[in-house]
Amino acid sequence: MTVWLDLLQLADGRKLVPTLRPVPAPGAQFVSLLPGTFAAFRPKAPVKPAPWPEGEMPEHELIVATLPTTREQGAQLVDLAFLGADGPWPSGWRLADLRALKAPPLPDPDAVVAWCHSPAMDVWCDAALLVAQLQAAQREALSPEQRAQEGLFVRDQYDPLLHVNTLLGQLMEIERVRDAALGVGLEAHGGADRPDDRARVLAVRVLAHEAVHVLKGHPAAHHVCGVAARLSGEWQEAAARFRHSTHLAPTVEAGWLELTWALAMLRDLDGALTAAQSALEHGDSAAGWSNLAAVRMERGEKDQARSALDKALAKGPQDWKLRTLDEQWRRRWPAT
C-alpha cells in the first residue's frame, strides 16, 4: 500500500505521484515511542542509480530517526520515500537526485526539476515534516503504560478513531481560522491559501489516507479524507469520499452537508439538492438549511430558496456566512 500526497502531471499525461514513504501492509504502520523520534524506512544498502529493472526495488529496513525540525530535514525525510518500485518519480528517482539536477528519463525533465526547486516543493517538504511531527504527537494519546514501552508501537493497537478525530480537528482548526479571516478581511491572516496551511492540509491528507486502510473503510476515515480533499480544492475526490461515507453512515448529517457542497462545486445541482434534503432528514441545523438555500438559489428557485434561508437565519442570525447568503439572495431578486 502506498500513501499518495500530491501529484504533478507531465505533458504526455503521465503523473508523478510523490509519497512520504513506502508503507507496509495495512495495520502495520509504526509510530516510535522514543521521545523526539519517528519511524521510517530506508534502503539497507547504498542505492544504485535509477532506473531499476522491475522487481529490483532496494530492500528496506525500519529505522527510528530523530524527529525533523527544519525544512531541509523534511526534504531528507521525503528522500526516504522516493524509493518506490515504480516510484513517486518514475523508476525511483529521489528528491536529492533531482535537486542535484540529475535529469530523470522523462520527456519533460525541465518541468520536474523546476517543480523540485519551486515553492510547491517547499510546501511538500514542510508537509513531510508535519507528518512526522503528527505521528510523534500520537504518543500523547497512548496510556502511560504504552508510553513507558520502548521501541516501535503498531498503530492498530490503540483506538484508530481517536487518530481520525485528531486529524479532523486539525482540518477544522485550519478552516476555523480561514473563516474568521474571511469574515473580517484577510490582511492579518495572510490569505485564504497560505503555504503553511497547504502544508498542514497535505500532511493531514496523507495520514487520513492511511487511516482509511487501517480502519478498513470506516466512514469516519473517508469523511476526513473528503474534508482534506475539499480544503485542497480536489472536488472530485471530495465528492467520492463523501458519497462513500454517506453510504456507510446514512444517518450522519455531516457527511450529507459535505456532499452537498462538493456536488454543488461540481455543478451537479440535482445531486446537491438530494444531498441537502438528506442532511435535513437527519438534522435540523442552520448549516442544513443554509446548504439547501444555496442550492435552491443556484437552481433559480427564488421562493424555495427564501424559505430555506429564513429557517437558516432563525437558527444562526449572527453567522456572517448566512448574512452574506441573504445579501446575495436580495441582490439577485431585489424587491420590485
C-alpha positions as a Markdown table, in Angstrom:
| # | Residue | x | y | z |
|---|---|---|---|---|
| 1 | Met | 0.0 | 0.0 | 0.0 |
| 2 | Thr | 1.3 | 3.4 | -0.9 |
| 3 | Val | 0.2 | 6.7 | 0.6 |
| 4 | Trp | -0.4 | 9.4 | -2.0 |
| 5 | Leu | 0.2 | 13.0 | -1.2 |
| 6 | Asp | 0.1 | 15.2 | -4.3 |
| 7 | Leu | 0.9 | 14.8 | -8.0 |
| 8 | Leu | 2.4 | 16.6 | -10.9 |
| 9 | Gln | 1.2 | 15.7 | -14.4 |
| 10 | Leu | 3.6 | 15.8 | -17.3 |
| 11 | Ala | 2.9 | 16.9 | -20.9 |
| 12 | Asp | 2.5 | 13.3 | -22.1 |
| 13 | Gly | -0.2 | 12.7 | -19.5 |
| 14 | Arg | 1.9 | 10.6 | -17.1 |
| 15 | Lys | 1.6 | 11.6 | -13.5 |
| 16 | Leu | 4.4 | 11.8 | -10.9 |
| 17 | Val | 2.9 | 10.9 | -7.6 |
| 18 | Pro | 5.0 | 11.8 | -4.6 |
| 19 | Thr | 4.5 | 9.8 | -1.4 |
| 20 | Leu | 6.0 | 10.4 | 2.0 |
| 21 | Arg | 7.4 | 6.9 | 2.4 |
| 22 | Pro | 6.8 | 3.3 | 1.5 |
| 23 | Val | 4.2 | 1.8 | 3.8 |
| 24 | Pro | 3.8 | -1.9 | 4.7 |
| 25 | Ala | 0.6 | -3.8 | 4.8 |
| 26 | Pro | -2.5 | -2.1 | 6.4 |
| 27 | Gly | -2.3 | -2.3 | 10.2 |
| 28 | Ala | 1.5 | -2.5 | 10.2 |
| 29 | Gln | 2.1 | 1.3 | 10.4 |
| 30 | Phe | 4.6 | 2.3 | 13.0 |
| 31 | Val | 5.0 | 5.2 | 15.4 |
| 32 | Ser | 8.0 | 5.4 | 17.6 |
| 33 | Leu | 7.6 | 5.6 | 21.4 |
| 34 | Leu | 11.0 | 7.1 | 21.9 |
| 35 | Pro | 10.7 | 10.9 | 22.6 |
| 36 | Gly | 11.8 | 13.1 | 19.7 |
| 37 | Thr | 11.8 | 10.3 | 17.2 |
| 38 | Phe | 9.7 | 8.8 | 14.4 |
| 39 | Ala | 9.8 | 5.5 | 12.4 |
| 40 | Ala | 10.8 | 5.5 | 8.7 |
| 41 | Phe | 12.1 | 3.1 | 6.1 |
| 42 | Arg | 15.5 | 3.3 | 4.4 |
| 43 | Pro | 17.4 | 1.0 | 2.0 |
| 44 | Lys | 19.6 | -1.5 | 3.6 |
| 45 | Ala | 22.5 | -0.8 | 1.2 |
| 46 | Pro | 23.5 | 2.1 | -1.0 |
| 47 | Val | 21.0 | 2.6 | -3.8 |
| 48 | Lys | 22.3 | 2.3 | -7.3 |
| 49 | Pro | 21.1 | 4.9 | -9.8 |
| 50 | Ala | 17.7 | 4.7 | -11.4 |
| 51 | Pro | 16.2 | 3.2 | -13.5 |
| 52 | Trp | 15.8 | -0.1 | -11.7 |
| 53 | Pro | 14.7 | -3.2 | -13.6 |
| 54 | Glu | 11.3 | -4.4 | -12.5 |
| 55 | Gly | 11.4 | -6.4 | -9.3 |
| 56 | Glu | 14.7 | -4.8 | -8.2 |
| 57 | Met | 13.4 | -2.3 | -5.7 |
| 58 | Pro | 16.1 | -1.9 | -3.0 |
| 59 | Glu | 15.4 | -3.9 | 0.2 |
| 60 | His | 14.4 | -1.6 | 3.1 |
| 61 | Glu | 14.7 | -1.7 | 6.8 |
| 62 | Leu | 12.6 | 0.0 | 9.5 |
| 63 | Ile | 14.6 | 2.6 | 11.5 |
| 64 | Val | 13.9 | 5.1 | 14.3 |
| 65 | Ala | 15.2 | 8.5 | 13.3 |
| 66 | Thr | 15.3 | 11.9 | 15.0 |
| 67 | Leu | 12.2 | 14.0 | 14.5 |
| 68 | Pro | 12.8 | 16.6 | 11.8 |
| 69 | Thr | 12.8 | 20.2 | 12.9 |
| 70 | Thr | 13.7 | 22.0 | 9.7 |
| 71 | Arg | 12.5 | 22.1 | 6.1 |
| 72 | Glu | 15.8 | 20.6 | 4.9 |
| 73 | Gln | 15.3 | 17.7 | 7.3 |
| 74 | Gly | 11.8 | 17.4 | 5.9 |
| 75 | Ala | 13.3 | 17.0 | 2.5 |
| 76 | Gln | 15.6 | 14.3 | 3.8 |
| 77 | Leu | 12.5 | 12.5 | 5.1 |
| 78 | Val | 10.9 | 12.8 | 1.7 |
| 79 | Asp | 14.0 | 11.1 | 0.2 |
| 80 | Leu | 13.3 | 8.0 | 2.3 |
| 81 | Ala | 10.1 | 7.6 | 0.3 |
| 82 | Phe | 11.4 | 8.3 | -3.1 |
| 83 | Leu | 12.4 | 4.7 | -3.4 |
| 84 | Gly | 9.3 | 3.0 | -4.8 |
| 85 | Ala | 9.3 | 0.1 | -7.3 |
| 86 | Asp | 7.8 | 2.4 | -9.9 |
| 87 | Gly | 8.3 | 5.2 | -7.5 |
| 88 | Pro | 6.9 | 8.7 | -6.9 |
| 89 | Trp | 9.4 | 9.7 | -9.5 |
| 90 | Pro | 9.3 | 7.0 | -12.3 |
| 91 | Ser | 12.0 | 4.4 | -11.7 |
| 92 | Gly | 12.6 | 5.6 | -8.2 |
| 93 | Trp | 14.3 | 9.0 | -8.7 |
| 94 | Arg | 14.9 | 10.8 | -5.4 |
| 95 | Leu | 14.4 | 14.4 | -4.4 |
| 96 | Ala | 18.2 | 14.7 | -3.8 |
| 97 | Asp | 18.9 | 13.5 | -7.3 |
| 98 | Leu | 16.5 | 15.9 | -8.8 |
| 99 | Arg | 17.8 | 18.9 | -6.8 |
| 100 | Ala | 21.3 | 17.9 | -7.9 |
| 101 | Leu | 20.0 | 18.4 | -11.5 |
| 102 | Lys | 20.4 | 14.7 | -12.4 |
| 103 | Ala | 17.7 | 14.7 | -15.0 |
| 104 | Pro | 15.4 | 11.7 | -15.0 |
| 105 | Pro | 14.5 | 9.8 | -18.1 |
| 106 | Leu | 11.3 | 11.7 | -18.8 |
| 107 | Pro | 10.0 | 13.7 | -21.8 |
| 108 | Asp | 9.9 | 16.9 | -19.9 |
| 109 | Pro | 12.7 | 16.8 | -17.2 |
| 110 | Asp | 12.9 | 20.6 | -17.1 |
| 111 | Ala | 9.4 | 20.7 | -15.6 |
| 112 | Val | 10.3 | 18.1 | -13.0 |
| 113 | Val | 13.5 | 20.0 | -12.0 |
| 114 | Ala | 11.7 | 23.3 | -11.9 |
| 115 | Trp | 9.0 | 21.9 | -9.7 |
| 116 | Cys | 11.6 | 20.5 | -7.3 |
| 117 | His | 13.0 | 24.0 | -6.9 |
| 118 | Ser | 9.7 | 25.7 | -6.6 |
| 119 | Pro | 7.7 | 27.0 | -3.6 |
| 120 | Ala | 5.4 | 24.0 | -4.1 |
| 121 | Met | 8.3 | 21.7 | -3.3 |
| 122 | Asp | 9.0 | 23.6 | -0.1 |
| 123 | Val | 5.3 | 23.2 | 0.9 |
| 124 | Trp | 5.7 | 19.5 | 0.2 |
| 125 | Cys | 8.8 | 19.2 | 2.3 |
| 126 | Asp | 7.0 | 21.1 | 5.1 |
| 127 | Ala | 4.2 | 18.6 | 4.8 |
| 128 | Ala | 6.7 | 15.7 | 5.3 |
| 129 | Leu | 8.0 | 17.4 | 8.4 |
| 130 | Leu | 4.5 | 17.8 | 9.7 |
| 131 | Val | 3.6 | 14.2 | 9.1 |
| 132 | Ala | 6.5 | 13.1 | 11.3 |
| 133 | Gln | 5.5 | 15.6 | 13.9 |
| 134 | Leu | 1.9 | 14.5 | 13.9 |
| 135 | Gln | 2.9 | 10.8 | 14.2 |
| 136 | Ala | 5.1 | 11.7 | 17.1 |
| 137 | Ala | 2.3 | 13.6 | 18.8 |
| 138 | Gln | 0.2 | 10.5 | 18.7 |
| 139 | Arg | 2.2 | 9.2 | 21.6 |
| 140 | Glu | 0.3 | 11.6 | 23.7 |
| 141 | Ala | -2.9 | 9.6 | 23.1 |
| 142 | Leu | -1.4 | 6.4 | 24.5 |
| 143 | Ser | -1.8 | 5.2 | 28.0 |
| 144 | Pro | 1.1 | 5.8 | 30.5 |
| 145 | Glu | 1.8 | 2.0 | 30.3 |
| 146 | Gln | 2.0 | 2.1 | 26.5 |
| 147 | Arg | 4.2 | 5.3 | 26.6 |
| 148 | Ala | 6.6 | 3.5 | 29.0 |
| 149 | Gln | 7.4 | 0.9 | 26.4 |
| 150 | Glu | 10.4 | 1.2 | 24.2 |
| 151 | Gly | 10.8 | 0.6 | 20.6 |
| 152 | Leu | 8.0 | 0.8 | 18.0 |
| 153 | Phe | 4.3 | 0.8 | 18.5 |
| 154 | Val | 2.0 | -0.6 | 15.9 |
| 155 | Arg | -0.8 | 1.9 | 15.3 |
| 156 | Asp | -3.7 | -0.5 | 15.2 |
| 157 | Gln | -3.0 | -1.5 | 18.8 |
| 158 | Tyr | -4.8 | 1.6 | 20.0 |
| 159 | Asp | -8.1 | 3.2 | 19.1 |
| 160 | Pro | -7.7 | 4.5 | 15.5 |
| 161 | Leu | -10.9 | 6.6 | 15.7 |
| 162 | Leu | -9.0 | 8.8 | 18.2 |
| 163 | His | -6.4 | 9.3 | 15.5 |
| 164 | Val | -9.1 | 10.1 | 12.9 |
| 165 | Asn | -10.8 | 12.6 | 15.2 |
| 166 | Thr | -7.4 | 14.3 | 15.9 |
| 167 | Leu | -6.9 | 14.7 | 12.1 |
| 168 | Leu | -10.4 | 16.1 | 11.7 |
| 169 | Gly | -9.7 | 18.6 | 14.5 |
| 170 | Gln | -6.6 | 19.7 | 12.7 |
| 171 | Leu | -8.5 | 20.4 | 9.5 |
| 172 | Met | -11.4 | 22.1 | 11.3 |
| 173 | Glu | -8.9 | 24.4 | 13.0 |
| 174 | Ile | -7.4 | 25.4 | 9.7 |
| 175 | Glu | -11.0 | 26.1 | 8.4 |
| 176 | Arg | -12.0 | 28.0 | 11.5 |
| 177 | Val | -9.1 | 30.4 | 11.2 |
| 178 | Arg | -9.8 | 30.8 | 7.5 |
| 179 | Asp | -13.4 | 31.5 | 8.1 |
| 180 | Ala | -12.6 | 34.0 | 10.8 |
| 181 | Ala | -10.2 | 35.8 | 8.5 |
| 182 | Leu | -12.7 | 35.9 | 5.6 |
| 183 | Gly | -15.3 | 37.4 | 8.0 |
| 184 | Val | -13.1 | 40.4 | 8.9 |
| 185 | Gly | -10.7 | 40.6 | 6.0 |
| 186 | Leu | -7.6 | 38.6 | 5.1 |
| 187 | Glu | -4.9 | 41.1 | 5.8 |
| 188 | Ala | -4.0 | 39.8 | 9.3 |
| 189 | His | -4.4 | 36.2 | 8.2 |
| 190 | Gly | -2.2 | 36.4 | 5.1 |
| 191 | Gly | -4.7 | 35.0 | 2.6 |
| 192 | Ala | -7.1 | 32.1 | 2.4 |
| 193 | Asp | -4.4 | 29.8 | 1.0 |
| 194 | Arg | -1.3 | 30.3 | 3.0 |
| 195 | Pro | 1.7 | 28.0 | 2.3 |
| 196 | Asp | 1.8 | 26.7 | 5.9 |
| 197 | Asp | -2.0 | 25.9 | 5.7 |
| 198 | Arg | -1.4 | 24.0 | 2.4 |
| 199 | Ala | 1.4 | 22.0 | 4.1 |
| 200 | Arg | -0.8 | 21.2 | 7.1 |
| 201 | Val | -3.7 | 20.1 | 4.9 |
| 202 | Leu | -1.3 | 17.9 | 2.8 |
| 203 | Ala | 0.2 | 16.3 | 5.9 |
| 204 | Val | -3.2 | 15.5 | 7.4 |
| 205 | Arg | -4.4 | 14.2 | 4.0 |
| 206 | Val | -1.6 | 11.7 | 3.9 |
| 207 | Leu | -2.4 | 10.4 | 7.4 |
| 208 | Ala | -6.1 | 10.3 | 6.5 |
| 209 | His | -5.5 | 8.1 | 3.5 |
| 210 | Glu | -3.5 | 5.8 | 5.8 |
| 211 | Ala | -6.4 | 5.8 | 8.3 |
| 212 | Val | -8.8 | 4.5 | 5.6 |
| 213 | His | -6.7 | 1.4 | 5.2 |
| 214 | Val | -6.1 | 0.9 | 9.0 |
| 215 | Leu | -9.8 | 1.3 | 9.7 |
| 216 | Lys | -10.8 | -0.9 | 6.7 |
| 217 | Gly | -13.1 | 1.6 | 5.2 |
| 218 | His | -14.7 | 3.2 | 8.3 |
| 219 | Pro | -17.0 | 6.1 | 7.3 |
| 220 | Ala | -15.1 | 8.5 | 9.6 |
| 221 | Ala | -11.9 | 7.9 | 7.8 |
| 222 | His | -13.5 | 8.5 | 4.4 |
| 223 | His | -15.0 | 11.7 | 5.9 |
| 224 | Val | -11.7 | 13.0 | 7.0 |
| 225 | Cys | -10.2 | 12.2 | 3.6 |
| 226 | Gly | -13.0 | 14.1 | 2.0 |
| 227 | Val | -12.6 | 17.2 | 4.2 |
| 228 | Ala | -8.8 | 17.2 | 3.4 |
| 229 | Ala | -9.6 | 16.9 | -0.3 |
| 230 | Arg | -12.1 | 19.7 | -0.1 |
| 231 | Leu | -9.6 | 22.0 | 1.6 |
| 232 | Ser | -7.2 | 21.1 | -1.2 |
| 233 | Gly | -9.7 | 22.0 | -3.8 |
| 234 | Glu | -9.9 | 18.4 | -5.0 |
| 235 | Trp | -13.7 | 18.3 | -5.5 |
| 236 | Gln | -13.9 | 15.1 | -7.5 |
| 237 | Glu | -12.1 | 13.2 | -4.7 |
| 238 | Ala | -14.1 | 15.0 | -2.0 |
| 239 | Ala | -17.4 | 14.1 | -3.6 |
| 240 | Ala | -16.3 | 10.4 | -4.0 |
| 241 | Arg | -15.3 | 10.3 | -0.3 |
| 242 | Phe | -18.5 | 11.8 | 0.9 |
| 243 | Arg | -20.6 | 9.6 | -1.3 |
| 244 | His | -18.9 | 6.6 | 0.3 |
| 245 | Ser | -19.2 | 8.0 | 3.9 |
| 246 | Thr | -22.9 | 8.7 | 3.4 |
| 247 | His | -23.5 | 5.2 | 2.0 |
| 248 | Leu | -21.8 | 3.7 | 5.0 |
| 249 | Ala | -23.3 | 6.1 | 7.6 |
| 250 | Pro | -26.5 | 7.5 | 6.1 |
| 251 | Thr | -27.9 | 8.9 | 9.3 |
| 252 | Val | -24.9 | 11.2 | 10.0 |
| 253 | Glu | -25.7 | 14.8 | 8.9 |
| 254 | Ala | -22.1 | 16.0 | 8.5 |
| 255 | Gly | -21.5 | 13.7 | 5.5 |
| 256 | Trp | -24.6 | 14.9 | 3.7 |
| 257 | Leu | -23.6 | 18.5 | 4.4 |
| 258 | Glu | -20.2 | 18.0 | 2.9 |
| 259 | Leu | -21.6 | 16.0 | -0.1 |
| 260 | Thr | -24.0 | 18.9 | -0.9 |
| 261 | Trp | -21.0 | 21.3 | -1.0 |
| 262 | Ala | -18.9 | 19.1 | -3.2 |
| 263 | Leu | -21.6 | 18.3 | -5.7 |
| 264 | Ala | -22.6 | 21.9 | -5.9 |
| 265 | Met | -19.0 | 22.8 | -6.7 |
| 266 | Leu | -19.1 | 20.2 | -9.5 |
| 267 | Arg | -22.3 | 21.7 | -10.8 |
| 268 | Asp | -24.3 | 18.6 | -10.1 |
| 269 | Leu | -27.2 | 20.6 | -8.7 |
| 270 | Asp | -29.7 | 17.7 | -8.8 |
| 271 | Gly | -27.3 | 15.6 | -6.7 |
| 272 | Ala | -26.6 | 18.5 | -4.4 |
| 273 | Leu | -30.3 | 19.1 | -3.9 |
| 274 | Thr | -30.8 | 15.4 | -2.9 |
| 275 | Ala | -27.9 | 15.6 | -0.5 |
| 276 | Ala | -29.1 | 18.8 | 1.1 |
| 277 | Gln | -32.6 | 17.2 | 1.6 |
| 278 | Ser | -31.0 | 14.1 | 3.1 |
| 279 | Ala | -29.0 | 16.2 | 5.5 |
| 280 | Leu | -32.2 | 17.8 | 6.8 |
| 281 | Glu | -33.7 | 14.4 | 7.3 |
| 282 | His | -31.0 | 13.6 | 9.9 |
| 283 | Gly | -30.6 | 17.1 | 11.4 |
| 284 | Asp | -32.4 | 20.4 | 11.7 |
| 285 | Ser | -29.4 | 22.7 | 11.7 |
| 286 | Ala | -28.6 | 26.2 | 10.3 |
| 287 | Ala | -26.0 | 24.6 | 8.1 |
| 288 | Gly | -28.5 | 22.2 | 6.6 |
| 289 | Trp | -31.0 | 24.9 | 5.8 |
| 290 | Ser | -28.2 | 27.2 | 4.5 |
| 291 | Asn | -27.0 | 24.4 | 2.2 |
| 292 | Leu | -30.5 | 23.9 | 0.9 |
| 293 | Ala | -31.0 | 27.6 | 0.4 |
| 294 | Ala | -27.7 | 27.9 | -1.6 |
| 295 | Val | -28.6 | 25.0 | -3.9 |
| 296 | Arg | -32.1 | 26.4 | -4.4 |
| 297 | Met | -30.5 | 29.8 | -5.4 |
| 298 | Glu | -28.2 | 28.1 | -7.8 |
| 299 | Arg | -31.2 | 26.4 | -9.4 |
| 300 | Gly | -33.0 | 29.7 | -9.7 |
| 301 | Glu | -35.8 | 28.7 | -7.2 |
| 302 | Lys | -36.5 | 32.1 | -5.7 |
| 303 | Asp | -39.3 | 31.3 | -3.2 |
| 304 | Gln | -38.0 | 27.9 | -2.1 |
| 305 | Ala | -34.5 | 29.5 | -1.5 |
| 306 | Arg | -36.1 | 32.3 | 0.5 |
| 307 | Ser | -38.0 | 29.8 | 2.7 |
| 308 | Ala | -34.9 | 27.7 | 3.4 |
| 309 | Leu | -32.8 | 30.8 | 4.1 |
| 310 | Asp | -35.3 | 32.2 | 6.6 |
| 311 | Lys | -35.1 | 28.9 | 8.5 |
| 312 | Ala | -31.3 | 29.0 | 8.5 |
| 313 | Leu | -31.3 | 32.7 | 9.7 |
| 314 | Ala | -33.7 | 31.8 | 12.5 |
| 315 | Lys | -31.2 | 29.3 | 13.8 |
| 316 | Gly | -28.0 | 31.3 | 13.2 |
| 317 | Pro | -28.8 | 35.0 | 13.0 |
| 318 | Gln | -25.2 | 36.1 | 13.8 |
| 319 | Asp | -23.5 | 33.9 | 11.3 |
| 320 | Trp | -21.7 | 36.1 | 8.8 |
| 321 | Lys | -21.9 | 33.5 | 6.1 |
| 322 | Leu | -25.7 | 33.3 | 6.4 |
| 323 | Arg | -25.9 | 37.1 | 6.3 |
| 324 | Thr | -23.7 | 37.0 | 3.1 |
| 325 | Leu | -26.0 | 34.4 | 1.5 |
| 326 | Asp | -29.0 | 36.6 | 2.5 |
| 327 | Glu | -27.4 | 39.6 | 0.7 |
| 328 | Gln | -26.8 | 37.5 | -2.4 |
| 329 | Trp | -30.4 | 36.5 | -2.5 |
| 330 | Arg | -31.6 | 40.1 | -2.2 |
| 331 | Arg | -29.2 | 41.3 | -4.9 |
| 332 | Arg | -30.4 | 38.5 | -7.2 |
| 333 | Trp | -34.1 | 39.1 | -6.6 |
| 334 | Pro | -34.4 | 42.7 | -5.5 |
| 335 | Ala | -37.8 | 43.9 | -4.3 |
| 336 | Thr | -39.9 | 45.4 | -7.0 |
